[in-house]
Amino acid sequence: MEYGLFYKNSWGKSKRLVADENEDVLLTVKNDGERRTVTLKAKKPILLNSYYEAGYKFPASKEYEPDKKGDLYFMNGYQSWTDSREYYGDVQEKDVKRLPKALVKRFSFDRYGDATFYAYDKRVLHGYDIFYVKGARGAFVLNLNYKNAYLIAELIRAEGSLTLSSDLNGKFLAAGEEIVAADYAYAKDYKSGLELLDKYFPKKRTEKIFGYTSWYNYYQNVNEEILLRDLAALDERFNLFQIDDGYETFVGDWLCVDKNKFPRGLKPIADAAHEKGYKAGIWFAPFVAEEKSETFKNHPEWFKKGEDGEPVKCGSNWSGFYALDLENEEVKDYIRTFLTAYADMGFDFFKLDFLYAANLPEYSGKTRSEAAEYAYAFLREVLKDKLILGCGATIFNAIDKFDYMRIGPDVSLEFDDVWFMRFMHRERISTKVTLQNTIYRSLFDGRFFGNDPDVFLLRDENVKLTEKNKLALLKINALFGSVLMTSDNIASYGEEKRAALSSALELFYRAKVTDYYRKDNIITVEYDLDGETRKFDYDTEKGEIYDR
C-alpha cells in the first residue's frame, strides 16, 4: 500500500510527501489491526491538501457467495440528499459537470453536492466516511476522524482497488503543530464491520416521531386555514405537527411572517398543536437567504464571498440563494435571534434545512468538516434541548448535534420525478432514490441520530405515484426509520388507506429489520414482528413490494 501527503510549503510551493518524514513534516502511523491512526507534525508552516492511502486490495471472504455481476460496494453520499446505495462495479457515477456548462451555471446544479471540490472520474466510485464491500471479497472502513476531516473512499471500478483520502484541504499548521490526518477502524468483511460499528457507535434510545408536515401537499401555498384544518384531522397516534416552508415572506427573512397567509402569526398554530398533545414543529434554512429577501438586499456584508468577490451561491431554489458568513458575529446574532424567537413562541421541533451551505464556501484555516462541525454545534448551542431534525447536511457532522437526520433526497410525486430531472445532480428529488437511501443508510439509525426517510403519501389527489408505489414507500419508511411523516389530510382517507396506515404503524413501533441484501434490482428485506420472521422483495426499478 502506498501512502503520502499533498500540501503547500511556506513558500506556497505544492509538494508531496512520499515517506514518513521530510524537511517540512513528520508522519506517524499507529495500527493495531483494527484501527489505523495517522498523525502529522509540521516542522515548518504548511497548508494541507490531503492525506492518502492508495492501492488497497480487499481480502477474500467466505461470508458471501460471489454475485454474477461481482462484488457490491456501499458508497455513502456527501450529504443528506446524495444518492447512497450498494453499487455493482459496472455502474458509472453521475457527474453533474457532464451537463452543458450554461445549464449548470444557470441553475447552480453543481452547488448541492460535492461537485465544486471533488474531481469526478468515470472510472471511479466514491463515498464518504463509511464504506464496505459484500461479495467474493469483503472489507469495511469507518471514519473516526470525521470532526477533523472527511474520509473519501475511491474505488477504481475496473481494478477493484481502493484509495482512502482524508480531506484536509485548507488546514494550516504552524511549525510544531500536530493534527490527526486520518483515523479509521477497519474490518475484513461486512459482518465484522457491523461489530466495529456497534463498538464505536453503540445503539441508543431514540424517540419515535409520527407526524405531519405541510410541505408535500401544499409546498409554499400554505395558510392558517389549511394548517388548522389538517391539524384537526389528526388523531391521538400523532405526536408532531410541523409547519414547513411558505410561512415567511422570503427565505432568510425569518422574523417576517406573511400576514396574508397568517394574519395572527404562527403562535396560534403552535398552541393548537400543543392543545392536541403534539409537539409543534417549524422549518428553517438558517444558513442561507434568497436574493429577493430583505436580508440579502440590506446586509451584503453578511454573505460569504468567493474568490471572485461575489456572494457564494448555494443553488437555484426560490430566487436563488446564498451562504451566510458563519464567522461574522452579526450573522450569528441574527441566527440566534430568530431561532430563539421561535423557541420562545413554543416550537419544540426544528427542521433545519440546506445545511450544506455551512461548508460550501471555504473558510480559511478550516477543513470542510471542521467548518460543518462549527456550524452544527452552533445550532445545538442556540436551541439547547429543543429537538433538531437536520436536512441537506453532511452526515457524520450531525453526530451528537442533531436528534434526527434526513438520510435521502425529497420524495417526488411520481416515482422517479419528471424525466429531464433524472439527468441532473445527485441530490435531485426522487422517490426511487430516497427509498434506496432509506434502506442502505439504516446503519445510522439509533446510532448517530434517528433516521428521517421523508414522507409517505397515501392520498389520491396531487400525486402520480401508483398505489403499489405508495404502499412500498409507506412500508419501507415504517420499517427503516425513526421518523414517520406525511403531508396528507388524513380526513380524506377511506377504509383501505386507514388500514394501510394502521398496519404501517405496527411495523414502525414493533418490527425490527434483521437483514437486507441485494440481487440485481431486487432488495430482499427480512424483519421480525412479534416473534414472527417475515420477508419481502423490493423492486428498485418499479418501486413495488412483493411479499414472500
RAPEZI-V903876 format. One record per backbone hydrogen bond with DSSP energy under -0.5 kcal/mol. NH is the residue of the N-H (numbers start at 0). CO is the residue of the C=O. If there is no record, write none. Layout:
BEGIN
NH_CO / NH_CO
END
This chain:
BEGIN
1_53 / 3_51 / 4_16 / 5_49 / 6_14 / 7_46 / 8_12 / 11_8 / 14_6 / 16_4 / 17_15 / 21_24 / 25_40 / 26_19 / 27_38 / 29_36 / 31_34 / 35_183 / 36_29 / 37_181 / 38_27 / 39_178 / 40_25 / 41_176 / 42_23 / 43_23 / 45_172 / 46_7 / 47_45 / 47_170 / 48_5 / 49_5 / 50_165 / 51_3 / 52_163 / 53_1 / 55_161 / 58_137 / 60_135 / 69_66 / 71_133 / 72_86 / 73_131 / 74_72 / 74_84 / 75_73 / 75_129 / 76_74 / 79_392 / 81_78 / 82_425 / 84_74 / 86_72 / 86_84 / 88_70 / 90_87 / 95_93 / 97_94 / 98_95 / 102_99 / 103_99 / 104_100 / 105_101 / 106_102 / 107_103 / 108_103 / 110_107 / 111_108 / 116_113 / 117_113 / 119_117 / 123_120 / 124_154 / 126_152 / 127_75 / 128_150 / 129_127 / 130_140 / 131_73 / 132_138 / 133_71 / 137_58 / 138_132 / 139_186 / 140_130 / 141_184 / 142_128 / 143_182 / 144_182 / 147_144 / 148_144 / 149_166 / 151_149 / 151_164 / 152_126 / 152_150 / 153_151 / 153_162 / 154_124 / 154_152 / 155_153 / 155_160 / 156_122 / 156_154 / 159_155 / 160_155 / 161_55 / 162_153 / 163_52 / 164_151 / 164_162 / 165_50 / 166_149 / 166_164 / 167_48 / 167_165 / 168_48 / 169_47 / 170_167 / 172_45 / 175_41 / 176_173 / 178_39 / 180_37 / 180_178 / 181_37 / 183_35 / 184_141 / 185_33 / 186_139 / 192_188 / 193_189 / 194_190 / 195_191 / 196_192 / 197_193 / 198_194 / 199_195 / 200_196 / 203_445 / 208_481 / 209_207 / 210_208 / 210_483 / 211_239 / 212_485 / 213_241 / 216_213 / 217_213 / 218_213 / 218_214 / 220_217 / 221_219 / 223_260 / 226_222 / 227_223 / 228_224 / 229_225 / 230_226 / 231_227 / 232_228 / 233_229 / 233_230 / 237_234 / 238_209 / 239_209 / 240_278 / 241_211 / 242_280 / 243_241 / 246_243 / 248_252 / 248_255 / 252_249 / 253_251 / 255_252 / 256_254 / 257_246 / 258_256 / 261_257 / 264_261 / 268_265 / 269_265 / 270_266 / 271_267 / 272_268 / 273_269 / 274_270 / 275_271 / 275_272 / 276_273 / 277_272 / 278_238 / 280_240 / 280_278 / 281_348 / 282_242 / 283_350 / 287_284 / 288_321 / 289_250 / 290_319 / 292_289 / 296_292 / 297_293 / 298_294 / 301_298 / 302_299 / 303_322 / 305_309 / 308_305 / 311_303 / 312_310 / 313_320 / 314_320 / 315_106 / 319_316 / 320_314 / 321_288 / 322_311 / 323_286 / 324_301 / 325_323 / 327_324 / 328_326 / 331_327 / 332_328 / 333_329 / 334_330 / 335_331 / 336_332 / 337_333 / 338_334 / 339_335 / 340_336 / 341_337 / 342_338 / 343_339 / 344_340 / 345_341 / 345_342 / 346_341 / 347_279 / 348_279 / 349_386 / 350_281 / 350_348 / 351_349 / 351_388 / 352_283 / 352_350 / 354_390 / 355_391 / 356_353 / 357_354 / 358_355 / 359_355 / 360_356 / 363_361 / 364_169 / 365_362 / 369_147 / 370_366 / 371_367 / 372_368 / 373_369 / 374_370 / 375_371 / 376_372 / 377_373 / 378_374 / 379_375 / 380_376 / 381_377 / 382_378 / 383_379 / 385_382 / 386_347 / 388_349 / 389_387 / 389_403 / 390_351 / 394_77 / 397_393 / 397_394 / 398_395 / 399_447 / 400_397 / 401_397 / 402_387 / 403_387 / 404_449 / 405_389 / 406_451 / 416_413 / 420_417 / 421_417 / 421_418 / 422_419 / 423_420 / 427_424 / 429_409 / 430_413 / 430_414 / 431_414 / 433_429 / 434_430 / 435_431 / 436_432 / 437_433 / 438_434 / 439_435 / 440_436 / 441_438 / 442_439 / 443_440 / 444_441 / 445_448 / 446_443 / 446_448 / 447_443 / 448_443 / 449_402 / 450_448 / 451_404 / 452_450 / 452_482 / 455_484 / 462_459 / 463_412 / 464_412 / 469_465 / 470_466 / 471_467 / 472_468 / 473_469 / 474_470 / 475_471 / 476_472 / 477_473 / 478_474 / 479_475 / 480_476 / 481_450 / 482_450 / 483_208 / 484_453 / 485_210 / 486_455 / 489_487 / 491_488 / 492_489 / 497_493 / 498_494 / 499_495 / 500_496 / 501_497 / 502_498 / 503_499 / 504_500 / 505_501 / 506_502 / 507_503 / 508_504 / 509_505 / 510_505 / 510_506 / 511_527 / 513_525 / 514_525 / 516_523 / 518_521 / 521_518 / 522_520 / 522_537 / 523_516 / 523_521 / 524_535 / 525_514 / 526_533 / 527_511 / 528_531 / 529_509 / 531_528 / 533_526 / 535_524 / 536_545 / 537_522 / 538_536 / 538_543 / 539_520 / 539_537 / 542_538 / 543_538 / 545_536 / 547_534
END
